[in-house]
């Protein structure tokens, strides 16, 4: 009965609120950094664009920022941004729906400490599967974002597409639905490379610290940012190739026969630097979004918060989340009763009963669900003390 109750964690109302709050935050942040995103896209794909002649190509980020408003109008900085904003909602909903399911399929019973390599590979498989599932639905929006961002010209008569709907319809008519999925396979490869780099580097750096489980929030945030930038640059060539593949949809003459041919031709004709054009702009865009959105975790108003422990030490809040949501310097709210002791490592999920952050820290009720790290079995459910 306890297990059944513990598994009913999904609250559609709270999820809907979080999705809308996150969507508004994402819309604001993405719209704010949209000019940087468009500069990055143009630098990436200009060599494959039939609208940009070789003698008219942008020399770099600053040149691109200067010429876009002069040649296309200031508002053109936001061309394709609508598709980017819309994409957030199905992506988040699909990630929520499939993330835990794929983790259960690939990572059930795998111990990170004693089976790290198996855990690492399983994590890549789970992430790749979840990413591919989400991409199946949102890829046409990503495709349209790229094509609209690369579509230059001051007015409709000079541009290839009038807008989001026009772009999708025109490409679908010429190449069918498959035309909207050019570069899909290399996108999944890029996700796997990114995750491999991120988790490999993050766990390696955290493992070098004296006490990884007690890492201060600021230090964990700094490590995560450095690893995010490094992983983004390492996987950037895959992003360049996928966007180059997108550029040839709907065209009579195709520049690349496939993903491998695209890699070979870019390297042979443009050199290794071509894979990283716009990478610095991408770092600025990503950092700007993180700052504007306040690390997403800190803006959550309700939901589930994971915690870790080994049964002997006090249960502490995971360092990568917002420790300000907890009293007692990141510890759980005081409970006069002792938490149960377990021989094996466990992971807890703290379920708050209130949606307001201010109430949560002071008077909100909560339930703590403790599950075995290895088997996911519900070990105990600890309610908050009555006040």
N, C-alpha and C positions, 0 to 999 in steps of 0.2 A: 504493500500500500504506500509505504514511504517512497519506494523507488518510483512507483507510478506517479506519485505526486511530484517527486523531484524532477521527473522528466518533462512535466508540463510547464516548460519555462517560457514558451513563446507567448507574448502579449501583443496581439495585433494593433491595439490602440497605441501602446507605447512605441512599437516599431514604426507605425505610421507617423507618429509625432517626430520621432528621431529622423525618419527618412525625409520629412518635410524640412525640419530644422537643418539637417545636413545638406539638403538640396539647396536651400536658400544661401547657406554659407558657401557651398560649392559654386553656385551661380555668381555670387559676388566676387569670390576669389578668382574664378576662371575668367570672368569678364574684365577684371582689373588687369590681369596678366596676359590677356588675349593679344595685345600688340607684340609682346615678346614671343608668344607662341607662333604668330604668323611670320615673324622674321625668321624664326627657326625653321619653319616649314619651307619658306622660299629658298633659304640657303641650302637646305637638304635636297630639294628636287629640281632646282632651276636648270641643271644640266640635262634633265629629261623632259623639260617643258618646251613645247613647240611655240609657246607664246613669247618666250624669252630668248632672243638671239644671243649668240656667243659674246658679241661685243657689248651687249646690254646687261650681262649678268652682274649681280651684286658682288662687290669686292669683299664685303664683310658685314658684321652686325651694324656698325655705325652707318656705313653707306646705305644699308637697307632701311634703317630708321629714318634717314634723311630723305631718301628718294620716294618712299611709299606715299607720304602725304602730298608730296609735290607732284607726283605722276598719277596717283590713283585717288587722291583725296584722303583727308584725315580719318573719316569714318571707315575706310577700307581696312584699317587695322583690325576691325572686329568682324571681318568677313569670315564666315564659317563658325563663329562663336556659338550660335544657337544650337548647332548640332552637338557641339562639345558639352554644352550645359544639359541638353536633353539626355545625353548619353549617361549622365551620372545616375539617374533614377533606376533604369533597368539593371545597370551594372551592380549597384548596391543591393538591390532586391535579389538578384541572381546569386551574388556572392554569399548573401545571408542564407539563401535556400540550399546552396550546394556545398559551401565550404566545410561544414561539419560532417556532411554525408561522405564526402570524399576523404576527409581525414579518418573517418571511421573505417572506410573500405581499405585504405592504404596503410594506416598507421595504428590500427587497433592492436594492442598487445606489444607494441615496440617501445622499449625503454631507451630513452635518449642517452642516459649515462653509461649503460652497459652495451648498447647496440647503436653507437653513434652513426656509423656508416649506413646501416640499414635505415635508421631514423632519417638521416639526411636524404637518402634516395627516395624514401617513402614521402618525405615532405615535398620533394621536387615533383613527384608523380601527382600528389594531391593538389599542389598548386597549379601544375600544368593542366590537369583535368578540369579544375574549377575555372581557370582562366580561359581554356578552350570553350567550355560550356557558355560562359558569359559572352565571349567573342562571337559565338554563333548567332547571338541575338543582336548585339550592339555593333558588330563590325560594319554594316552598311552606314551607320552614323559616323563611325571613325573614318570610313572611306570618303564620305561626303565632306567631312571636316577638312580632310587633306586636299581634295580636289577644289573646294571653294577657296581654301587658303592660298592655293597655288594659282588661282584664276585671277590674272591681272587685268587692268583696264579701268578707265575712269567711269564709264557708264555701261549699261546693259548691252549696247551695240558692240562694245569692244570685248565683252566677256563671253566665255563659253556657256556659263550657267547663270540663270536668273536668281536662283536660290536653292535651298535644301531640297525641296520636293522636285524641282526641275532637274537637279543634278541626278537624283536617284532614278527618276523616270527615264531620262535620256540614256543613261548608261545601261539600265535594264532592257530598254528597247533594242539597243545595239548588240550587247553581249549577253543578255539574259541575266538571271540572278547571279550566276557565277562571276559575272563582271564586277559585281559589288564585293566580291570576296578575294580579289587579287591580293596576294601577299599574306593570306591567312596563315599558311603553314609556317612561314618564317616569323610571323607574329608570335605563335605558340613557342617556337624555338627561342625567341627573345625573352619570353616570360621565364622559361626554364633557366636560361643563362643568368638572368637577373636574380632569380631566387637562389640559385646555386652560389652566386657571388655574395649576395646579401647575407644569407644564413651562415655560409662558410666563414666569411670575414667577421660577422657580428659575434658568432659563438667563439671564434678564435680570440678576438680581442677581449671579450668578456671573460674568457677562461684564463687570460693572463693577469687579470686583476686579483688582488689579495682575497677578496670576499665577493665573488660575482653576485650572490643572491642579495647582498646588502648594498649594491651600487646606488649612489645618490641619483635622484631623478635627473638633475642637470647633466651629470656625466653620461648617463645612459642616453639622454637626448642628443648630446654632442656626438657620441659614438654612432648612434643611429643615423645622424645627418651625414657624417663623414662616409659611412658605409653606403648610404643611399646614393650619394654623389658618385662614389667609386663604381658601384654596381651599375648605375645609370650610364656612365661613360663606357664601361666594359661591354654593355649590351647595346650600345648606341648604333653600331654598324648594322645590327639586325633591324633596327627601326628605320635606318636609312634605306636599306634594301627593300623593306616592305612598302615604304612610301614611294619608292621608284617604281615598284611593280604596280602600285595603284594608279600611277600616272599614265600607264599605257592602256587602261581599260577604255573601251569605246573608240580606240584609234585603229585605223586601217593597217598602218605599218607599226610593228612592234619592235622596240629596241632590244628587249631581252626575251630569250626563249623560256626562261624559268629562273628560279631563285639562285641556283649555282652559277648559271650564265651571267646573272646580274652581278654577283660577287666578283666573278672573274673580269668582266668588262669594266666595272668601276675601278678596280685595282689596276688593270692594264692601261686604261685610257686616261684616268684622272689621278691615280696614285692613292696611297694609303690615307692621305689627309681628307680625301673626299668622303670617306666613311664617317668622319667626325665633324663635317660642316654643320654648324648650328648647335654643337654640343654645349658650348659655353652659354648660349641663349637658353638652352634647355635646363641647365643648372640654375640660372637666374629665375626662370619660370617656376621650376619646382620649389625652390627655396621661397619665392614670393608667395606661392599658394600655401605652403606650410605655415608661414608667418601669418598670413591673412586669415587662415582657417583656425589658427590657434592649436595646431596639432590635433585636430578632430577629437581626440580622446578627452581633452579638457573642456570641450563644448558639449559633451553628452549630458543629457538631462535625465536619462533613466536607462535601465537595461541591466546587463550582466557584466560583472567585473571579475576577471580571473585573478586568483591568488595562488601562491605556492607555499609549500612547507614540507618538512620531513618528519613531523610528529614529535620531535624533541624540542625544537626551537619555536618561539612564538610565531604564529601565522602572520606573514608580512605581505604587504601589498606589492604586486609586481612592479618593478621599478620603471618599466616603460609606459605605465599609465599615469594618470594625473593623481599624485599623492595628496593634493590639496583636498580631495573629496573625503579624506579620512582624518579622524582626529588622532591624537597621541603620536604625532610624527610619523604618520604612514601606517600605524598599527590599526588593528580593528577597533571599533568602539568598545569601550570597556564592558566586560560581561562578568558578573560576580561568580559565575560558574566556570569551571575549568573546561577547556576544549578537550575532546577525546584524544587519546594517544593511539597512534598506529605504528606498526613495525615498518611498513613500506611507505614510500613517498606518496603524497596525495596532491590533488589539485582541487582548490575550492572555487565555488562560484558564489559571489555575494549578490543577492537579489534585493534591490531596494524597493520599498513600498511607496515611496513618494517620488514625484517627477521633478521637484524643485531642488536645485543644488544647495541652496541655503538651508532648506529644511532638512535635507539629507544629512548634512554635517552635524546638525544639532538634535533634531527630534524624530527623524524618520525611523520607521521600523525596518528591520531587515531580516532575511533568512540566509543562513550560510549552508550551502550544500557541499559536502566533502565527498569527492570521488577518488577511487584508486587511480593512480597515474598509469598503471599497466593495464587494468581490466575495465576501467571506467565504471566500476560497480559503485553504487551509492553507499558510502560508509556511514554517513550520519547527516542529520539535518538539524542545525542549531538555530533556533529562533532568537530574535533580539529580546533582551530582558524587558519586562513591563516597567513603564515609568510612572 
